Amino acid sequence: MGYATTNPYTGEIVKTFPDATDSYVADAITKAHHAFIDWRETSFATRASILQKAADLLREQKDEFARLLTLEMGKLIGEAYAEIELSAQIFEYYVHNAGRLLEPEILPVANPKEASAAIYHEPLGVLLAIEPWNFPYYQIARIIAPQLSAGNTILLKHASNVPQSAARFDKLMKDAGLPEGGFTNLYATRHQIETILNDPRVQGVALTGSEGAGAVVAQQAANALKKSTLELGGADAFIVLADADLEKTVKWAVFGRHWNGGQVCVSSKRMIIVDSVYDEFLERYKQGVAALRVGDPLDKDTTLAPLSSQAAADEVKEKIQLAISHGAVALEVGPQVPQQGAFVQPTILTQVSPDNPAYHMEFFGPVSMLFRAKDEDEAVNIANDSPFGLGGSVFTRDTKKGEEVAKRVSTGMVYINHPTRVKADLPFGGVRRSGYGRELTGLGIKEFVNHKLISVVDIDAEF
């Protein structure tokens, strides 16, 4: 698979790592299972103290953690610091809430004099987490904070281009006091993923990644009768109604499409603007995108990063050409990007018709698709004409109206007057080809637990 750190700004291969051996993977599963046997009995207070220590260490060592993100996947240094803080906040959310979220649920039985009933939430065991490169720390925190809090243990298979970030998070949890086997980074191969899922001690898999990877892993998990959750791609709609405050809306549009280099599943990829404000929005948006500063992601003044790899940049460029070849109009915006590094020129695509293959694609880079809608109803129809259903947003001065429009958008998350809010205290997940299941909050912590019924019956048995 080729685990390697390649600086996307310079193209330099910094360090390579060997794949895990089969024996190492087998040993890791055994250690994770043995750790689970004790960890499931560990108090919420003890689990919380370890997660809090991890959050504290993230903040204390944020400079080291941040530079590693920028080195491996080109993340802007300011965004790297923001990701570290978000990861710490996710740990702290479960420090303060895990026990409450997993309290037994007393059921309202028909006749309390005859019986009582309650649902207890018990951990399942060893879980496999397969995570992507675009948020190397946040993606880990998003799965291990709730699942360690629930009493499960985790094996990590991270993206092959962020091996040092994966190893550093492994060390973080050990330094925080997590017992051996509680969380283990593996430089696993594809065939080893199936081996892990077929092991009877492994109880489920959480994957964030591409549709292709999700389909393969979901099938492998199903064949092994293991639960899976999938967070896949997205082509979020950014709906602009006629009464939107265009100055604020355009600023959020530029941010919503270009943060993290445009490499975000909940990025505002499809901007749908009602006819009466379309032309003004387009002019303002072009100016906003043109003002982005491309350069070294370690420079705090840079506002548009390179993509994570040259291969990723090439794929985006190929999709742009495919869109053009089927009738789309492409407008390159802003100063010419450097030839060095995995950069893609910010591009606005218009006149993308439903028969253009790009219409239903996800562009994972600084490419915006703009659609003119004759009215609010058509804007909703365009938004829902997508195989994806992850996030989305509605911009309007009338927030009550915005909520009503949001209810009509078929997606997992919709924000009014904001492109997306990735927060420790908000659930995350989508529908259709964006996957299934939820991460974070109480929904996330209960994805991989046994909801066990215990009922006390106080009547004579009747046969």
C-alpha positions in Angstrom: 0.0 0.0 0.0 3.0 2.2 0.5 2.8 4.2 3.7 4.9 7.3 3.2 5.1 11.0 4.2 5.3 13.1 1.0 5.3 16.8 1.5 2.5 18.0 -0.9 4.0 21.5 -1.1 7.5 20.4 -2.2 6.8 16.9 -3.5 9.6 15.5 -1.3 9.3 12.0 0.0 10.2 12.6 3.7 9.9 9.1 5.2 8.5 5.7 4.3 7.1 3.0 6.5 6.8 -0.8 6.0 3.4 -2.5 5.9 2.4 -4.4 9.0 3.2 -8.1 9.0 0.5 -10.6 9.4 1.9 -11.7 12.7 2.0 -8.1 14.0 -1.7 -7.7 13.0 -2.6 -10.9 14.7 -0.8 -9.9 17.9 -2.5 -6.5 17.8 -5.9 -8.1 17.7 -5.0 -10.3 20.6 -3.8 -7.4 22.7 -6.9 -5.3 21.8 -9.1 -8.2 22.9 -7.3 -8.7 26.2 -7.4 -4.9 26.8 -11.2 -5.0 26.2 -11.8 -7.6 28.9 -10.4 -5.2 31.5 -11.4 -1.9 29.9 -15.1 -2.8 29.7 -15.1 -3.0 33.5 -13.2 0.3 34.0 -15.2 3.1 35.5 -16.4 6.1 33.6 -14.3 8.2 35.9 -11.1 6.4 35.0 -11.9 6.4 31.3 -12.6 10.1 31.5 -9.3 10.9 33.2 -7.4 9.3 30.4 -9.4 11.2 27.7 -8.9 14.5 29.6 -5.1 13.8 29.8 -5.1 13.2 26.0 -6.9 16.6 25.5 -4.4 18.3 27.8 -1.4 16.8 25.9 -2.8 17.8 22.5 -3.0 21.4 23.7 0.4 21.3 25.4 2.1 19.9 22.3 0.0 21.6 19.7 3.0 23.0 17.8 4.4 19.6 17.1 1.1 18.1 16.2 0.2 21.0 13.9 3.5 21.0 11.9 3.0 17.3 11.3 -0.4 17.8 9.8 1.0 20.5 7.5 4.0 18.3 6.5 1.9 15.2 5.6 -1.2 16.6 3.9 -0.5 20.3 3.3 -3.1 21.6 5.8 -2.8 25.4 6.5 -1.0 25.8 9.8 -3.9 27.9 11.2 -6.3 25.1 10.2 -4.0 22.5 11.8 -4.2 24.3 15.1 -8.0 24.5 14.8 -8.1 20.7 14.1 -6.1 20.0 17.2 -8.3 22.1 19.4 -11.4 20.5 17.9 -10.0 17.0 18.7 -9.3 18.1 22.3 -12.9 19.4 22.6 -14.2 16.0 21.4 -12.3 14.2 24.1 -13.7 16.6 26.7 -17.2 16.3 25.4 -17.1 12.6 26.4 -15.2 13.3 29.6 -18.2 15.3 30.7 -21.1 13.4 29.1 -20.3 9.7 28.5 -21.6 8.4 31.8 -24.9 10.4 31.4 -25.3 9.3 27.7 -24.9 5.6 28.6 -27.2 5.6 31.7 -29.7 2.7 31.7 -33.0 3.7 30.0 -36.1 2.8 32.1 -38.8 1.6 29.8 -42.5 2.7 30.3 -44.0 -0.8 30.6 -47.7 -1.3 30.3 -48.1 -2.6 33.9 -45.3 -1.6 36.3 -46.9 -3.8 39.0 -46.1 -6.9 37.0 -42.7 -6.1 35.7 -39.9 -3.5 35.2 -37.7 -3.1 32.2 -34.5 -1.2 31.3 -32.1 -1.0 28.5 -28.4 -1.2 29.4 -25.8 -0.1 27.0 -22.8 -2.4 27.0 -19.6 -2.3 24.9 -19.2 -4.8 22.1 -15.4 -5.4 22.0 -12.6 -4.7 19.5 -13.5 -2.3 16.7 -11.7 -1.4 13.5 -11.5 2.3 12.5 -10.5 3.1 8.8 -9.8 6.8 8.5 -8.9 9.3 5.7 -6.1 11.8 5.4 -8.0 15.1 5.2 -8.4 15.5 9.0 -5.8 13.1 10.4 -6.4 13.8 14.1 -10.0 14.8 14.1 -11.1 11.7 12.3 -9.4 9.6 15.0 -10.8 11.5 17.9 -14.2 11.4 16.4 -14.3 7.6 16.7 -12.0 6.7 19.6 -13.4 9.3 22.1 -16.9 7.9 22.1 -15.9 4.3 21.7 -13.2 4.2 24.3 -15.8 6.0 26.6 -18.3 3.2 25.9 -15.7 0.6 26.9 -14.6 -0.7 23.4 -11.0 -0.9 22.2 -9.9 0.2 18.7 -7.5 -0.8 15.9 -6.7 2.0 13.5 -6.0 1.7 9.8 -5.2 5.2 8.7 -4.6 6.6 5.2 -1.3 5.7 3.7 -0.1 9.3 3.3 -0.4 10.3 7.0 1.6 7.6 8.7 3.4 9.9 11.1 0.1 11.5 12.2 -1.3 8.1 12.9 1.7 7.0 14.9 1.7 10.3 16.8 -1.9 9.8 17.9 -1.1 6.3 19.0 1.7 7.7 21.2 -0.6 10.4 22.5 -3.0 7.8 23.9 -0.3 5.8 25.5 1.1 8.9 27.0 -2.3 9.7 28.3 -2.4 6.4 30.2 -4.5 4.2 28.0 -3.7 0.5 28.7 -1.7 -1.4 26.0 -4.1 -2.6 23.3 -6.7 0.0 24.0 -5.8 1.8 20.8 -3.3 0.6 18.2 -2.2 2.1 15.0 -1.6 -0.5 12.2 0.0 0.1 8.8 -2.4 -2.5 7.6 -2.7 -3.8 4.0 -6.1 -4.2 2.2 -6.0 -8.0 2.6 -5.3 -7.6 6.3 -8.5 -5.5 6.7 -10.5 -8.5 5.7 -8.5 -10.7 8.0 -9.2 -8.3 10.9 -13.0 -8.2 10.2 -13.2 -12.0 10.0 -11.6 -12.4 13.4 -14.4 -13.3 15.9 -13.0 -11.0 18.5 -13.5 -8.0 16.3 -17.1 -6.7 16.5 -17.4 -3.9 14.0 -15.9 -1.3 11.7 -16.2 2.4 11.3 -15.0 3.8 8.0 -14.7 7.4 6.7 -13.5 7.5 3.1 -14.5 7.1 -0.5 -17.6 5.4 -1.9 -15.5 2.6 -3.4 -13.7 1.8 -0.2 -16.9 2.0 1.8 -18.7 -0.5 -0.5 -15.8 -3.0 -0.2 -15.5 -2.7 3.5 -19.3 -2.8 4.1 -19.5 -6.0 2.1 -16.6 -7.6 4.0 -18.2 -6.6 7.3 -21.6 -8.0 6.2 -20.0 -11.3 5.1 -18.5 -11.5 8.6 -21.8 -10.5 10.2 -20.2 -7.4 11.7 -21.8 -4.0 12.1 -20.4 -1.1 10.0 -20.8 2.6 9.9 -19.8 4.6 6.8 -19.2 8.3 6.3 -18.5 8.7 2.6 -18.5 11.6 0.1 -20.7 14.6 -0.2 -21.7 17.3 -2.6 -23.3 19.7 -0.2 -25.8 22.3 -1.5 -25.2 25.9 -0.6 -28.7 27.5 -1.2 -28.9 31.3 -1.5 -32.4 32.7 -1.3 -33.4 36.1 -2.7 -33.3 37.9 0.7 -29.8 36.6 1.7 -27.3 39.1 3.0 -24.9 38.7 0.1 -21.9 40.2 1.7 -21.9 37.7 4.5 -23.2 34.9 2.3 -20.3 35.3 -0.2 -17.7 35.3 2.6 -19.1 32.1 3.9 -19.3 30.6 0.4 -15.6 31.3 -0.2 -14.7 29.8 3.1 -17.2 26.9 2.8 -15.7 25.8 -0.5 -12.0 26.4 0.1 -11.2 25.5 3.7 -8.8 22.6 3.9 -8.0 23.1 0.2 -11.6 22.2 -0.7 -10.9 18.7 0.6 -13.8 18.3 2.9 -16.8 16.0 2.6 -19.0 18.7 4.0 -17.6 21.4 1.8 -20.1 23.7 -0.1 -19.6 22.1 -3.5 -22.8 23.0 -5.2 -23.9 26.6 -4.9 -27.5 27.1 -5.9 -28.6 30.7 -6.2 -32.1 32.0 -7.0 -32.2 33.9 -10.2 -32.8 37.4 -8.8 -29.4 37.5 -7.0 -27.4 35.0 -9.1 -25.5 37.6 -11.2 -24.5 39.7 -8.2 -23.5 36.6 -6.2 -21.3 35.3 -9.0 -19.5 38.6 -9.3 -18.9 38.9 -5.6 -17.9 35.2 -5.4 -15.3 35.6 -8.2 -13.8 38.5 -6.3 -13.7 36.6 -3.0 -12.0 33.5 -4.6 -9.5 35.7 -6.4 -8.4 37.2 -3.1 -7.3 33.8 -1.8 -3.5 33.6 -1.3 -1.8 30.4 -2.5 1.5 29.4 -1.1 3.4 27.6 1.6 0.9 26.2 4.1 3.3 26.9 6.9 3.0 30.6 6.2 0.2 32.0 8.3 -0.7 34.4 5.5 -1.5 31.6 3.0 -5.2 31.0 2.7 -5.4 28.3 0.0 -3.4 25.1 0.6 -2.0 22.6 -1.9 -4.0 19.4 -2.2 -2.9 16.4 -0.2 -1.0 14.8 -3.1 -0.1 15.2 -6.7 -2.4 12.3 -7.5 -5.3 14.1 -5.8 -4.6 17.3 -7.8 -4.4 15.3 -11.1 -7.8 13.7 -10.4 -9.5 17.0 -9.8 -8.0 18.5 -13.0 -9.2 15.4 -14.9 -12.7 16.0 -13.6 -12.7 19.6 -14.6 -11.8 18.6 -18.1 -14.5 16.0 -18.1 -17.0 18.6 -17.1 -15.8 21.0 -19.9 -16.0 18.3 -22.5 -19.6 17.8 -21.7 -20.6 21.5 -22.0 -19.7 23.1 -18.7 -18.1 26.5 -18.7 -14.9 26.8 -16.5 -13.6 30.0 -15.2 -10.1 29.9 -13.6 -10.0 32.5 -10.8 -7.2 34.4 -9.1 -3.4 34.5 -9.6 -1.7 31.6 -11.2 -1.0 28.8 -8.7 2.7 27.6 -8.4 3.9 24.9 -10.6 5.6 23.3 -7.7 3.4 21.4 -5.3 0.0 19.7 -5.6 -1.9 22.9 -6.4 -5.1 23.2 -8.4 -6.2 26.6 -9.9 -9.4 27.7 -8.2 -12.1 27.1 -10.8 -15.8 28.0 -11.1 -18.0 25.7 -13.2 -21.3 27.0 -14.6 -23.8 25.6 -17.1 -23.3 22.1 -15.7 -26.4 20.3 -17.0 -28.0 17.2 -15.5 -26.7 15.1 -18.4 -23.1 16.2 -17.7 -21.3 13.5 -15.6 -19.8 16.2 -13.4 -23.3 17.1 -12.3 -23.4 14.2 -9.9 -19.7 14.2 -9.0 -17.8 15.2 -5.9 -15.0 17.6 -6.6 -12.4 17.2 -3.8 -10.5 20.4 -4.3 -11.0 24.2 -5.0 -13.7 23.7 -7.7 -17.2 25.3 -7.3 -20.3 24.4 -9.3 -22.8 27.2 -9.5 -26.4 26.7 -10.5 -29.1 29.3 -11.3 -32.5 28.4 -9.8 -35.6 30.3 -10.9 -37.1 30.2 -7.4 -36.9 28.5 -4.0 -38.7 25.4 -5.1 -36.3 24.8 -8.0 -33.3 25.4 -5.6 -34.6 22.6 -3.4 -35.1 20.4 -6.4 -31.5 20.9 -7.6 -30.2 20.4 -4.1 -32.0 17.0 -3.8 -31.0 15.9 -7.3 -27.8 14.3 -6.0 -26.7 10.8 -5.1 -25.2 12.2 -1.9 -26.9 13.5 1.3 -24.3 14.6 3.8 -24.6 18.3 4.7 -25.9 21.5 3.3 -26.9 25.1 4.0 -29.5 27.7 3.4 -28.8 31.5 3.4 -31.6 33.9 4.1 -32.4 36.8 6.4 -35.6 35.0 7.4 -34.3 32.2 9.6 -37.8 30.6 10.1 -38.1 30.4 6.4 -34.6 29.0 6.2 -35.6 26.2 8.6 -38.6 25.3 6.5 -36.4 25.1 3.4 -33.9 23.0 5.3 -36.6 20.5 6.2 -37.1 20.0 2.5 -33.5 19.3 1.8 -32.7 15.5 1.8 -29.5 15.3 3.8 -28.1 14.4 7.2 -27.2 18.0 8.3 -28.4 21.4 7.2 -27.2 24.8 8.6 -28.9 28.1 8.3 -26.6 31.0 7.4 -23.4 28.9 7.8 -21.8 26.4 5.4 -21.1 23.8 8.0 -20.4 23.5 11.7 -18.1 20.6 12.7 -18.4 20.7 16.5 -17.8 18.3 19.4 -21.4 18.6 20.5 -23.2 18.1 17.2 -23.8 14.7 15.5 -22.2 14.0 12.1 -23.5 11.7 9.3 -25.5 11.4 6.1 -27.8 9.4 3.9 -27.8 7.6 0.6 -24.3 7.4 -1.0 -22.9 9.6 1.8 -23.2 6.6 4.1 -25.0 5.5 7.2 -24.7 5.8 11.0 -23.7 8.8 13.0 -20.6 9.9 14.9 -20.3 12.2 17.9 -22.9 13.1 20.6 -25.1 10.4 22.1 -25.8 9.0 18.6 -22.1 8.2 18.1 -21.4 6.6 21.4 -24.3 4.2 21.0 -23.4 3.0 17.5 -21.2 0.1 18.8 -22.9 -1.0 22.0 -25.3 -3.8 22.9 -28.6 -2.4 23.9 -29.4 -5.1 26.4 -32.9 -5.5 27.8 -33.1 -6.5 31.5 -36.7 -7.0 32.7 -37.7 -8.0 36.3 -40.9 -10.0 36.2 -42.9 -10.2 39.5 -45.9 -12.3 38.5 -46.5 -16.0 38.3 -45.6 -17.5 35.0 -48.4 -18.2 32.7 -48.2 -20.8 30.0 
